[in-house]
Amino acid sequence: MTKARFFLLSTVLVLTSAARVFSQSATDTTDFLTDWFLRDPETDKVQGLSVEKAYATVLKGKPSRTITVAVIDSGIDFDHEDLKDVMWTNPKEIAGNGIDDDKNGYIDDIHGWSFIGGKTGNVTKDTYEVTREYVRLKGKYGNLAENDVPAKSKDEFAYWLKIKAAYTEARDQNETDAKSCLDILAQYDQFHRGLTSAIDFVKSEYKVSTITSQLVDTLKGGAKTRAAQSILKFVYENEGPEADVEKFSAELKDVIESNREVCDNYKNAIEYGYNPEFDPRSIVGDNYANTEERFYGSPDVKGTFPAHGTEVAGVIGANRKNDLGIKGIADNVRIMAIRAVPNGDERDKDIANAIRYAVDNGAKIINMSFGKDWSPQKDAVDKAVRYADSKGVLMIHAAGNDDDNNDVKPSYPTPIYKDGKTAALWIEVGASSWGADSTLAAEFSNYGKKVVNVFAPGVHMHSTAPNNTYDDVDGTSFASPATAGVAALVMSYFPNLTPAQVKEVLVKSSRKFDNLMVKKSDKTGLVKFSELSSSGGLLNAYEAVKLAQSMETKTPEKK
């Protein structure tokens, strides 16, 4: 899941100036092209996927087949106006009759299944994996010195020390960040209240409808006038004499609300994510220790917080034919909803079962827009990934949003098994932006010359959101479904290609940027874009379907 970033600013001056910059940036990109990721680099001058160009040229008039894409995520609003007609519906299941009509082990799984729900409700928040491991191992080793540990347990004890250090550091850092966040938010609030009062006072006292810097300079009066004049001058001094103070106040209010959500994230991390006393698993009702257990959960694939999954699903296949909202990438797709990702870290057992459910119920592609730092039940996930690989199901995973090198620091699940071998049908995706300059690679995106295969659009993506709304989102969480959408498009129009060939098409046809240096962050500085993934390239649907067409002519037709 995308981790929120909050820039802790030391003074109200910097803080309010930053608010202005933030608002301008968001406005500029929104006015720019909300569907930029569908556009063509040559025609539209943005580094999009050339989806519309692919449909208008190579795919025009060509027949297609329906491809089912499983979205393992937080849940999907399957009633959304732009998704309801593209949702996968289990053809052998009768809704609401309480019977497992198709005998697949899951009762009333109409649009998919939830592995984080139960008879009493849904898991909304959960702990982080490091917290769960901290709790599990503390009982065994918390009171032991290294010399007291039996020889056979030395490796696990060393692992406990790593977990303990990681948990303690993360918990303490979040507590510090939460306090700083709330302190600075209080400064925002105080300044905004003062600015609002000053605007209202001047407009009322001096009978004006518009406030200008010239007017403010001429104000004379008592304490209230001097106070209003002081705060308004502060804005003009830092924003320029032509600034619109009322517009600035509105922008500042938006920044306050967005950062209030960030502060809430820190608060939730402390209260739930890093809280060793919190454990919502009883809601699910499974035997959590049994990783072979498969048939648990509930048919509620919407859940209580389906925003992330709904946004992911829209990028893949929002209805292209209904003249509503947005257009997804694939035009002949069905979205299978599998709920396994809470607000916190997903659990290995649930991910393994979600992958198996997708494979057994006909998905050809699995999108996985989530990740975490620890995977104690990796054997179970590896087993499920091998199963999907053996069944010819293409798995696509978001690389992560921490500006880390996945070759060095894995973001689980990974395509590399514990025995060192690699899943054949796996694509790991980093996030890109729209400019063919130093900003091409998203600054937050993870990368890796070995593990990450390709980059795809993942900045300012306009997609579906719950309750028939739409939102702008960022993250490798959306570069992954962009890739899944193109994969579905290729599979749909070129049915004779094998899943391995589809992966080859996407990676091999990616656009290259010779010697382009991109900015990742202060941690990495400028680096070659070509060194950030194994392909060194940026996904492109038009180039992919051209290559697919040439490969299909050389492939015997399937019978």
N, C-alpha and C positions, 0 to 999 in steps of 0.2 A: 504494500500500500504506500501511496505517496506520503512522505514525512513532511509536515509543515515546517517552514523556516520563518523565524521571526528575528528581524534585525534590531538588536537592543541598542537604542540610541541614547546618548548621554545628556542631551539638552533639548528643551522644547524647540529651540531654534532649528536644530538639525532635524528634529522630529517632524515639524510642520513643513519644512522645505521638502523633506522626503515624501510627505503625503502628497504634495503637489506633483512631484515627479512621477510617483506611482500612478496617480490619476490620469496624468497626461499620457503615460505609456499605455495604459489600458484602453483609453479612448482611441488613441492612434491606431492600435492594432485591431480594435473592433471595427472601426470605420474602414480599415484596410481591406480585408477579405475574410469573412467568417468561414468560408469553405476553402481556404487557401490550400489545405492539404489534398484536395481533390484536383487542384489546378496543375497547369503545365509550366515547367521552368522556362521554356522558350517563349511561349505565347503570353503567359501571365507574369513572368519575371519573379516567380516565387518557387522555392524548392519543394513543390508538391509532388504528389504521386502520379500525376498525369492520368487520373482515372477517367475523367470525361473524354480525354483524347483517345484512350483505349476503346471506350464504348463507341465513339464516333467514327473510328477507323477500322482497326483489325476485327473488332467484335460485331460490327454493324451487320445485322441480318443473320448472324450466326446463332444456331440453337444452343440451348444450355440445359443442364440438369440441376436439380435442387441439391444443395449441399447443407448438411447439418453441422453447425458449429456450436460446440459446448462452451459456455462461459462459466468458468468456476470463479465465483466472486461473492459479493456481499448480499446478492439478491437482485432481482430485476422486476421493475414495474411492468408486468406483462400486459396491463391494460392501457399503456401509453398509446396515444393516437398514432405515433410513428413506429411502434413496435408490435402492436397487437396482431397485425396481419402477417408478421414474419416470425412469430414465435413457433417453436417446435411443439406439436401436440401429439401425445402418445396415441397412435391410432387404435391400440388394442385395450385402452383403459377407459372405463366409464367414470366420469367425474362424480365424486361425492357419494359413491355407494358403499364405501368402506370395504371393498373387496379388491384383492390383487388379481384383477381380471386377466392380465397378461402373464401372470405367474413369474414375474421377474424379481420378486421379493420385496417390492415397494408398492404400498397400497395408495391408490389415487394419485399416482405420479403423472399428472396431466401435462405439465410443461417442464418437468424435471424433478429434482429432489433436493431437500435440505438436510445436510449432515450436522447442522448446528441448531436443530429445532427438536421439539419433543411434544408430548401430549399437553404439557402445561405452558407452552410458549416458545420463545426463541432466545437463543444466546445473542445478545446485542454487543456487549462489551466482554472482553476476555483479557487475561494476563498476557504478557510477552513470554516467549519461550524461555528466555534467560531466567525469568522469575519462576517458572514451573520447574526448571532444572535446579535452581537454587533451593526451592522447597524440597524437592525429591532427595537431593544429596545432603542437605544440611542435617537431616536426621541421622545420616550414616557417618558423616565426617565432621560435623560442626564443632564437636568438642575434642577432636583427636589432633594430636601433634603428628608431624610427619614420621617421627621415630616409632609411633604407636601403630602405624598402619601396616597390616600384613603384606607380605611381598606380593601376593596374588592381586592385591587391591591398589598397588602403587599407581598404575596407569589411571584408574578411575579417580584416585585422590588428586593426581595432578590435574585432571579435568575439572574436579571440584574447585580447585584453587583458581583456575581460569574463570569458571562460572562465577564464583564468589567475587572476584575482582571486577569482572564485567558488570555484574548486577549492581554492586555497590557504587561503582563509578557512574553508571547510567542513572540510578535512582537519585544520587546526590546531585548530579548535574541538572536533572529535571526539577528537583526541588529549588535549586538556585535559579534556574531559568523561569520557573513559575513565579517566584517572588519578584524577579526583575521585570517580568512581563506585566504583572499586576501593578507594580510601582509606576512603570512608564505609561501604562494605560490610564492610570489615575492622572498623570500629567496631561495626556491627551484630553481627557474628560474636563479637567479643570480649565485648560486653555480654551477648549471649545465652548464651554459654558460662558466664559468671560467674553469671548468673541461674539457669541450670539447675543448676549446682553448688550454689548457695546453697539452692535448694529441696530438692535431694536430701539435702544435709547436715542441714538442720533437721529434715526428716521422719525421717531415720534416727537422729540424735543425740538428739532429744527425743521419739521414739516417737509421732509424731502423723500423722494421715492428711490433715489439712487445716491450712493455714497461714493465720493471720489477722494483721491489723495489731496487735491486742492482744497476741498471742503474741510477735510480733517485738519489741515494746517491752520485754518482760520478759526477753529473752535475755541471759544473762551467761556469760562463759567466756573462752577463749583467743583467739588470733589468728584461727582459722578461724571461730569464732562471731562475732567482731566484723566480719569481712569479709562474712559472710553477712548479718548484721544490717544492714550499711551498704547493700548493694545492694537488699535487700528494702524497706528504708525509702525508698530512692530511688523505687521503684515506687509505694509507697503515697502518698508526698508528691505525686506527679505524676498518679496515677490515682484517688486518693481512698482513704479508709480501708476501704471495702467492696470494693475491687478483688480479683479472683480472680487471684493471681499465676501460677498454673499455666495458666489460660486465656490470660492475657496473654502468657506465654512461648510458647504454641502459636501465637498470632496473630502474634507477632514472628517466629517461624520461617517462617510463610507469607510475610510481607513480605520476609524475607531471600531466600527462593527466587525470588519474583517479581522482585525487584530484581537478583538474580544474572543472570536472563535479560536484563534491561536492560543490565547491564554487558557481557554477551556480545554484545549488539547493537552496542554501541560498538566492541568488539574486532573483530567481523566487519566493521564499516564501515572500520576502519583496515586490516585484513588483506586485505580483498577489495574493498569498495566504492570506496575512495579509493587503491587500490594500482595504480599505473600499470604494474606488471609482471605483473599478473594478467589473464589472458584465457582463459576456458574455451570460446571459440567453436569451437575445433577439434573438440569433441565433436559438434557439430551437423553439421559437414562440408559446409556450403554455401559459396558464393562470396559472402561477406558484403557486398562492395561492390556487388553486383548486386541492386538493389531490385526488379527485375522477376522475379527467380527465385522460383518458388512451390513447387516440389515437393521439399521437403527435410523432415527431422525424423523422427519415429517415431510408432507407434500407442500408445505408453505415455502415457495421459492421466492416470494416477494420479501418476506421478513419485515423487520421494523426499520431498517435503514438501507433501502435499495439504491441509494444515489450512485455509488461507484459502479455497481454492476450495470445499472441502467445506462450510464454514460459510456461504459465500455461497449455494451451491446449496440448502441446507436452508431458508433464509429464503424462497426463491422457491417451492419445491415439495416439501418433505419430505412423505412419504406421509400424507395426512389420513385414510386408511381402515384403517390396520393396527393401531391401538391401541398403538403403540410410540412412545416418545420424544416428538417434537414434531409439530405440524401446520404445514406450510408454508402459504403464502397461496393459491396456485393449486391447484385440485383436479383439473385435467385438463391436465397439462403433461408435457413430456419435456425433460430437461436434456441438452444437448449439451456435452460437455466439450472445451474447447480450451485446451491448455497453452501459455502464452506469457509468463508472468510469473515471473521468478526471484526469489531473495532478493537484491535489487539493483534496478536500473532495467530495465524491459522495453525491448526494442529496437523501433524504429519499423518495421523490415522485418517483424518477427514479428507485430506488431499489425496491420499492413496485410493480411498473409496470413491471419491469424486471422479478420479481418472477412470477407474474401472466402470463406474456407472455410465460415463460418457461413451466408452468403447462398446460396452455391451448393449447399449440402446441406440447405436447407429451413428454416432458422431464421427465425422471424418477429420475434423480439426478440433483441437482443444485450446482455448485461450486461457492463459494463466497470468493475470495482472496482479501479482502479489509476490512477496518475498520476505525473508527473515534471515537473521545471522546465525541461528543455531538449528540443528535438525537431529534431535536425539533418536528419532525413529526412522532415520534415513533408509534403513533396510526395507521397510514397508513401502516407502515411496519409490525406491529403486525397483522393487518388484512390480509395482503398478506401471511404472514407466516402461519397463521391459515388456510388459504385457501389451501396452498400447503400441509399442514399437513393433512387436510381433504381429499385431493385427492391422498394421498399415495406417495408423492414425497419426496425423501430424500434430505435434505439440509446439505451441508458441508461448514464450515466456518473457515477461518484462525484466530487463536487466537490473533495475533498481535506481533509486534517486539520491544516492549519497556521494556521487562523484568518486566512487571507489573503483579500483581495478579488480574485476571479478576473477581474473586469473590468480590473484593473490588472496583476495578476501571473498569467498563465495557468497552469493545471495541465493538462499535455498528456496525452492528446489533447484537442482542443477542437472545438466545433462550428463555429468560425469558420475559414474557409479563408484561405489566404494572400492571396487577392484581395479579402478583406473580406466576402464573402458568407457566409451561415450555412446549415448543414445543416438541412433542414426537419424531418427525422424524428429529432431528437436531444432527449433530456431530461437536463439536468444537475441533480443532486440534492444538497442539503445535508442535514445530520443534525439530528434533533430528539430531545428527551427527552420524559418523560411528563407533566410538570406544565405547566399553563396559567398560568405565572408567569414570572419573569425567567430561569428555567432552560430555557424551551421550546426555544430554539436551543442545540444542543450547543456548549459553549464552544470546542471544538477545530475546529468545522466551518468550512470555507471558505464564502464567500457571494459575491453579486454581483447587483446589480439588473438587469444586462443578460444575463449569461451563465448564472447559476443560475436554473432554472425554478421549482423547488418544493422544499420540505423534506419529509422523511419520517423515521420512527423509525430511529435509529441508535445508541442508547445502551442498554447492558445487554440486548442481543438474545441470547436463548437459542436455540442452533442446533446442528445436527449437527457432529460432529468425527470425525476418523479413528478406525477400529477400533471402530465401534459405540458411540462415546462422544458426549457432548454438552458444550457449553461456552458461557460467556457472553462476548460480544464487543462491541466498540464501534467506531464509525467510520462515515464516509460510505460505506465499503466495504459496509456493511450497509443503509444507507438506499437505496443504488442497487438492490440486489436486492429490497428491500421494494417499490420502485416497479415493478421488472420483474415482480414477482409480481402486483401489482394490474393492470398492463398486460395480462399474460397472462390474468388472470381476465376482464377486459372483452372482450378479443379472443375468448376462448373462448365466452362466453355471448351475444355480440352480433356474429355473423359478418358482418353486412352493413355494419358500420362500416369505413371505410378506416383505414389506419395513422395518417394525419394526423388523422382524427377521434378515434381512440383517444388520441393525444397531447392533443388539445384537451379531451377529456373529463377526463383526469387533471389537467391544469393548471387548467382553468376551474372544476372542481368542488371544488378545494382549499378547505379551511376557513380563513376569515380571522379575524384577531384584532386588531380595531380599536384602534389606539393602544397595543398591548401593548409595553412596553419590556423588552428582554431583555439579559442580560449576555453579552457575547462573551468579553472578557478585559480585562486591565488596559490592553491596547493600544487597544481600541476603547471600553471602558466600556459604558454602557447605550445601546442603539440600538433603533429601531422594528423589530419583527419583519417588518413589511410592506415594509421597505426592503432586506431581505436577499436577495430573489429577484424575478424579474419578475412572478410571480403574487402574491407577498406571502402565500402560503398554505401550508397543511399538507395533504399528501395524505390522502384518505379514501376507502376502497373503497365504502362505502355510498352516499356522495354521488356517486361516480363511476358506479356502476351505475344509479342513478336518472337521472342525466343521459344515460347511454348508452341507456337504455330510451326516453326521450323523443325522442332523436335518431334511433334506429332506426325508430321508427314513421313518421318523415318521410323515410326512406331507402328507395328501391326495393330489393326483394330481389334478391340476387345470383343469377345463373343459372350 
